[in-house]
Amino acid sequence: MSHVAAEKQKLLNRLKRLKGQVDALERAVSGDVECARVLQQATACRGALEGFIAEVIEDHIREHMIEPDLPVSDPKVQAAEELVAIVRAYLR
């Protein structure tokens, strides 16, 4: 992945939050926390991972599928943005 520093830092921050959520999930299971709370934490982890995946897909679409010189009105750019919107709706 050859993303600009800002995008890379954003992804790393997401991963750090996800790691914290997984650690909390592990503590909940180890601490015999009630099932409903464990499931709630697990679904939060899944949501965080899906958000990370969506972000990587969006970055990939914008970085590798759209030529940087194209105007926003270009059909290719519009189609790529529609695809990004679909990814967001599906994974978030």
Backbone as ProteinMPNN parsed JSONL, in Angstrom:
{"seq_chain_A": "MSHVAAEKQKLLNRLKRLKGQVDALERAVSGDVECARVLQQATACRGALEGFIAEVIEDHIREHMIEPDLPVSDPKVQAAEELVAIVRAYLR", "coords_chain_A": {"N_chain_A": [[0.843, -1.17, 0.0], [0.692, 2.043, -0.974], [0.107, 4.658, 0.283], [-0.549, 8.123, 0.913], [0.942, 9.955, 3.629], [-0.994, 10.991, 5.45], [-3.286, 9.432, 4.976], [-2.265, 6.937, 5.594], [-1.69, 7.242, 8.328], [-4.258, 7.625, 9.286], [-5.372, 5.089, 8.801], [-3.717, 3.534, 10.442], [-4.438, 4.574, 12.94], [-7.084, 3.704, 13.076], [-6.626, 0.95, 13.226], [-5.325, 0.781, 15.697], [-7.392, 1.525, 17.429], [-9.108, -0.591, 16.915], [-7.559, -2.715, 17.839], [-7.576, -2.115, 20.569], [-10.282, -2.543, 21.088], [-10.49, -5.286, 20.586], [-8.794, -6.244, 22.558], [-10.308, -5.473, 24.808], [-12.494, -7.121, 24.41], [-11.315, -9.614, 24.757], [-10.641, -9.4, 27.484], [-13.202, -9.267, 28.522], [-14.229, -11.814, 27.956], [-12.395, -13.388, 29.378], [-12.957, -12.468, 31.916], [-15.402, -13.494, 32.51], [-17.703, -12.061, 31.732], [-21.133, -11.205, 31.173], [-23.002, -12.807, 28.558], [-24.445, -11.146, 26.737], [-23.13, -8.674, 26.879], [-20.601, -9.433, 25.98], [-21.214, -10.193, 23.365], [-22.078, -7.733, 22.41], [-19.678, -6.28, 22.504], [-18.2, -7.824, 20.712], [-19.602, -7.403, 18.306], [-19.092, -4.717, 18.017], [-16.363, -4.809, 17.517], [-16.385, -6.174, 15.089], [-17.719, -4.273, 13.514], [-15.834, -2.206, 13.591], [-13.703, -3.411, 12.231], [-14.902, -3.828, 9.732], [-15.258, -1.16, 9.027], [-12.586, -0.395, 8.743], [-11.833, -2.03, 6.576], [-13.548, -0.992, 4.607], [-12.513, 1.584, 4.403], [-9.94, 1.069, 3.345], [-10.653, -0.066, 0.881], [-12.006, 2.12, -0.279], [-9.879, 3.982, -0.396], [-8.23, 2.597, -2.159], [-9.783, 2.558, -4.504], [-9.911, 5.312, -5.077], [-7.182, 5.966, -5.293], [-6.059, 4.22, -7.199], [-7.801, 3.675, -9.278], [-8.837, 5.892, -10.406], [-7.861, 8.37, -12.568], [-5.685, 10.966, -11.694], [-5.886, 13.443, -13.004], [-8.402, 13.76, -14.008], [-11.475, 15.542, -14.287], [-13.983, 16.224, -11.766], [-16.467, 15.949, -12.881], [-16.206, 13.982, -14.765], [-17.333, 10.911, -16.19], [-16.056, 8.536, -15.322], [-14.976, 9.232, -12.846], [-17.308, 9.867, -11.496], [-18.556, 7.351, -11.52], [-16.753, 5.906, -9.97], [-17.038, 7.222, -7.519], [-19.676, 6.57, -6.982], [-19.358, 3.851, -6.587], [-17.774, 3.909, -4.278], [-19.669, 4.949, -2.501], [-21.463, 2.819, -2.441], [-19.853, 0.843, -1.273], [-19.46, 2.019, 1.23], [-22.109, 1.995, 2.21], [-22.589, -0.717, 2.324], [-20.579, -1.845, 3.976], [-20.557, -0.324, 6.271]], "CA_chain_A": [[0.0, 0.0, 0.0], [1.507, 3.255, -1.067], [-0.787, 5.781, 0.536], [0.088, 9.31, 1.467], [1.132, 9.853, 5.078], [-2.238, 11.262, 6.176], [-4.144, 8.258, 4.847], [-1.612, 5.854, 6.329], [-1.889, 7.5, 9.751], [-5.68, 7.386, 9.555], [-5.562, 3.643, 8.859], [-3.048, 3.045, 11.65], [-5.273, 4.954, 14.085], [-8.221, 2.773, 13.09], [-6.136, -0.346, 13.706], [-5.052, 0.893, 17.13], [-8.692, 1.471, 18.102], [-9.594, -1.956, 16.766], [-6.772, -3.533, 18.766], [-8.112, -1.846, 21.897], [-11.579, -3.205, 21.196], [-10.256, -6.726, 20.676], [-8.262, -6.469, 23.91], [-11.445, -5.374, 25.728], [-13.287, -8.325, 24.197], [-10.592, -10.698, 25.415], [-10.818, -9.212, 28.92], [-14.589, -9.603, 28.852], [-14.355, -13.274, 27.947], [-11.602, -13.885, 30.505], [-13.583, -12.056, 33.16], [-16.735, -14.084, 32.62], [-18.742, -11.048, 31.552], [-22.354, -11.809, 30.634], [-22.995, -13.055, 27.11], [-24.951, -9.997, 25.975], [-22.063, -7.663, 26.799], [-19.545, -9.986, 25.111], [-21.71, -10.082, 21.992], [-22.069, -6.317, 22.052], [-18.278, -5.924, 22.238], [-17.791, -8.531, 19.491], [-20.167, -6.724, 17.141], [-18.358, -3.459, 17.878], [-15.1, -5.17, 16.855], [-16.7, -6.468, 13.688], [-17.999, -2.995, 12.863], [-14.575, -1.483, 13.435], [-12.95, -4.067, 11.164], [-15.572, -3.517, 8.47], [-14.922, 0.228, 8.724], [-11.203, -0.397, 8.251], [-11.854, -2.616, 5.231], [-14.191, -0.024, 3.72], [-11.566, 2.686, 4.191], [-8.891, 0.601, 2.433], [-11.262, -0.194, -0.45], [-12.219, 3.478, -0.788], [-8.571, 4.542, -0.759], [-7.762, 1.902, -3.358], [-10.555, 3.053, -5.644], [-9.509, 6.693, -5.386], [-5.753, 6.054, -5.623], [-5.596, 3.359, -8.285], [-8.773, 3.475, -10.339], [-9.213, 7.189, -10.97], [-6.712, 9.158, -12.98], [-5.721, 12.208, -10.905], [-6.142, 14.624, -13.823], [-9.791, 13.804, -14.469], [-12.356, 16.44, -13.532], [-15.017, 15.566, -10.965], [-17.627, 15.698, -13.739], [-15.932, 12.863, -15.667], [-18.132, 9.724, -15.858], [-15.25, 7.566, -14.575], [-14.9, 9.719, -11.465], [-18.649, 9.712, -10.925], [-18.783, 5.922, -11.297], [-15.921, 5.514, -8.829], [-17.655, 7.758, -6.306], [-20.86, 5.742, -6.738], [-18.856, 2.603, -6.018], [-17.377, 4.229, -2.898], [-20.907, 5.073, -1.736], [-21.987, 1.465, -2.26], [-18.985, 0.189, -0.287], [-19.803, 2.611, 2.55], [-23.431, 1.51, 2.634], [-22.531, -2.165, 2.568], [-19.657, -2.214, 5.047], [-20.63, 0.528, 7.463]], "C_chain_A": [[0.891, 1.236, 0.0], [0.626, 4.477, -0.91], [0.001, 6.951, 1.101], [0.076, 9.21, 2.984], [-0.158, 10.055, 5.857], [-3.165, 10.058, 6.128], [-3.573, 7.093, 5.653], [-1.841, 6.031, 7.827], [-3.338, 7.248, 10.155], [-5.954, 5.885, 9.688], [-4.912, 3.055, 10.107], [-3.845, 3.386, 12.901], [-6.491, 4.039, 14.207], [-7.795, 1.419, 13.657], [-5.848, -0.322, 15.202], [-6.353, 0.835, 17.933], [-9.257, 0.051, 18.055], [-8.861, -2.888, 17.732], [-7.28, -3.345, 20.194], [-9.449, -2.533, 22.116], [-11.423, -4.715, 21.334], [-9.687, -7.077, 22.052], [-9.386, -6.425, 24.946], [-12.334, -6.606, 25.609], [-12.621, -9.512, 24.89], [-10.741, -10.606, 26.941], [-12.237, -9.595, 29.354], [-14.786, -11.111, 28.909], [-13.594, -13.872, 29.128], [-12.262, -13.592, 31.842], [-14.989, -12.574, 33.345], [-17.855, -13.045, 32.596], [-19.942, -11.707, 30.891], [-22.33, -11.83, 29.101], [-23.42, -11.836, 26.295], [-23.874, -8.929, 25.826], [-20.917, -8.137, 25.912], [-19.971, -9.855, 23.653], [-21.714, -8.633, 21.52], [-20.648, -5.869, 21.707], [-17.8, -6.58, 20.946], [-18.343, -7.841, 18.248], [-19.516, -5.358, 16.935], [-17.023, -3.707, 17.175], [-15.322, -5.445, 15.369], [-16.967, -5.179, 12.919], [-16.735, -2.194, 12.617], [-13.738, -2.091, 12.31], [-13.579, -3.793, 9.804], [-15.309, -2.072, 8.053], [-13.515, 0.357, 8.171], [-11.156, -0.917, 6.82], [-12.457, -1.634, 4.231], [-13.238, 1.121, 3.398], [-10.465, 2.283, 3.21], [-9.438, 0.462, 1.02], [-11.469, 1.183, -1.072], [-10.904, 4.109, -1.233], [-8.047, 3.903, -2.038], [-8.483, 2.415, -4.606], [-10.052, 4.435, -6.057], [-8.051, 6.802, -5.838], [-5.382, 5.326, -6.919], [-6.575, 3.198, -9.445], [-9.208, 4.774, -11.003], [-7.933, 7.932, -11.336], [-6.786, 10.526, -12.308], [-6.078, 13.461, -11.699], [-7.599, 14.768, -14.252], [-10.61, 14.788, -13.636], [-13.434, 15.637, -12.802], [-16.227, 15.2, -11.819], [-17.424, 14.516, -14.697], [-16.744, 11.631, -15.237], [-17.354, 8.663, -15.063], [-15.162, 7.959, -13.1], [-16.251, 9.54, -10.785], [-18.952, 8.244, -10.622], [-17.97, 5.428, -10.098], [-16.529, 6.009, -7.525], [-18.939, 7.007, -5.966], [-20.454, 4.417, -6.096], [-18.432, 2.8, -4.568], [-18.619, 4.318, -2.014], [-21.526, 3.704, -1.468], [-21.176, 0.714, -1.206], [-19.31, 0.709, 1.106], [-21.118, 2.063, 3.08], [-23.381, 0.04, 3.03], [-21.702, -2.509, 3.802], [-19.768, -1.356, 6.298], [-22.003, 0.551, 8.013]], "O_chain_A": [[1.731, 1.422, 0.88], [0.424, 5.238, -1.856], [1.072, 6.784, 1.685], [-0.716, 8.46, 3.556], [-0.393, 9.35, 6.839], [-3.767, 9.702, 7.141], [-4.31, 6.357, 6.309], [-2.154, 5.063, 8.521], [-3.608, 6.722, 11.235], [-6.684, 5.463, 10.584], [-5.485, 2.18, 10.756], [-3.923, 2.577, 13.825], [-6.878, 3.65, 15.309], [-8.508, 0.819, 14.462], [-6.102, -1.305, 15.898], [-6.419, 0.186, 18.977], [-9.813, -0.441, 19.037], [-9.477, -3.745, 18.365], [-7.399, -4.314, 20.944], [-9.72, -3.045, 23.202], [-12.141, -5.349, 22.107], [-10.06, -8.093, 22.639], [-9.416, -7.248, 25.862], [-12.869, -7.082, 26.61], [-13.292, -10.318, 25.535], [-10.942, -11.621, 27.608], [-12.436, -10.174, 30.422], [-15.442, -11.621, 29.817], [-14.101, -14.767, 29.802], [-12.144, -14.372, 32.787], [-15.697, -12.134, 34.25], [-18.826, -13.143, 33.346], [-19.786, -12.662, 30.13], [-21.717, -10.979, 28.455], [-22.811, -11.533, 25.269], [-23.727, -8.345, 24.752], [-20.328, -7.344, 25.177], [-19.175, -9.452, 22.805], [-21.392, -8.346, 20.368], [-20.442, -5.157, 20.724], [-17.075, -5.96, 20.168], [-17.637, -7.706, 17.248], [-19.4, -4.893, 15.801], [-16.601, -2.91, 16.337], [-14.552, -5.008, 14.514], [-16.491, -5.015, 11.796], [-16.577, -1.576, 11.565], [-13.131, -1.363, 11.525], [-12.867, -3.553, 8.829], [-15.155, -1.786, 6.865], [-13.274, 1.127, 7.242], [-10.517, -0.318, 5.955], [-11.932, -1.465, 3.131], [-13.165, 1.573, 2.255], [-10.096, 3.07, 2.338], [-8.763, 0.831, 0.058], [-11.152, 1.397, -2.242], [-10.822, 4.698, -2.31], [-7.487, 4.584, -2.896], [-7.857, 2.671, -5.635], [-9.801, 4.692, -7.235], [-7.724, 7.642, -6.677], [-4.495, 5.767, -7.649], [-6.217, 2.643, -10.484], [-9.87, 4.756, -12.041], [-7.037, 8.097, -10.508], [-7.83, 11.178, -12.344], [-6.53, 14.446, -11.116], [-7.982, 15.8, -14.803], [-10.452, 14.856, -12.417], [-13.749, 14.51, -13.184], [-16.936, 14.242, -11.511], [-18.368, 14.096, -15.367], [-16.831, 11.34, -14.044], [-17.934, 7.97, -14.227], [-15.264, 7.108, -12.217], [-16.323, 9.111, -9.634], [-19.539, 7.931, -9.586], [-18.455, 4.621, -9.305], [-16.533, 5.284, -6.53], [-19.258, 6.828, -4.79], [-21.118, 3.925, -5.183], [-18.703, 1.948, -3.722], [-18.615, 3.813, -0.891], [-22.054, 3.463, -0.382], [-21.74, 0.033, -0.349], [-19.423, -0.068, 2.054], [-21.227, 1.709, 4.254], [-24.058, -0.384, 3.967], [-22.09, -3.374, 4.587], [-19.117, -1.654, 7.299], [-22.255, 1.216, 9.018]]}, "name": "protein", "num_of_chains": 1, "seq": "MSHVAAEKQKLLNRLKRLKGQVDALERAVSGDVECARVLQQATACRGALEGFIAEVIEDHIREHMIEPDLPVSDPKVQAAEELVAIVRAYLR"}
